[in-house]
Amino acid sequence: MRSTSWFGQALVVVVLLAAGAILWRTSEAEHRLAAAERDLVTLRYQEAANQAQGPGRLANLLPGNGRLAADAKALETTAAYWQGDYQVVTSDVDARLLAANAAYRTARKGGGTWQAMVGKLDSVVKSYAEIVRDQPGNAEAVFNYEYTVRLRAVLAARKTPVAPFDAGATLTLHGFEGAPPEESDMKKFKMIVPMRPDERLEAEKAGKGTTKVRKG
């Protein structure tokens, strides 16, 4: 009877230790995902990809931890997209919008004849159309669909070759990096600093003459 009681207590201890280990791994995964999101919005894409790791197979058994694995995969795919690794993005069946965006950028990067570009954009338009059909409220997919359709129509009307365009070096999560206009002389650039209230008051006094005193 005493051995049975000892075995039960040991079993409870083992279960509690296992549960504690799983919760600890889950907490670590949540911290890594938070760090990955921070790295992503601060344009540190490689660091974000390294941090985007799920809670592990054992921790995935807990209810709700499947969401952490999906979030980690989404962050990893997004980081790969902004690094220009479009092949990884297009192979992710869950990242439909990113995959369509990657297909567009791949076609735009290579350029080619107008016939080839129209053919490539046909498949991109179909990808966006499927997303819009399933998610009518997806504003990004709707905008990209309209833009691609109009671009394809323009290329088909002009019938001119499309030059390659690689924006991988300047494109970021927040858009294109800014730069001075071409052929601009930055030496002529002047910085104007607002004056303090007391400096403005002194400047007003300096522009006024003293009151003339009438003699005689």
Secondary structure, DSSP 8 states (H G I E B T S, - for coil): -HHHHHHHHHHHHHHHHHHHHHHHHHHHHHHHHHHHHHHHHTT-HHHHHHH-----TTGGGSTTHHHHHHHHHHHHHHHHHHTT-HHHHHT-TT-HHHHHHHHHHHHHHH-B-HHHHHHHHHHHHHHHHHHHHH-TT-HHHHHHHHHHHHHHHHHHHH---B-----TTTEETTEE-----TT--GGG--------HHHHHHHHHHTS--------
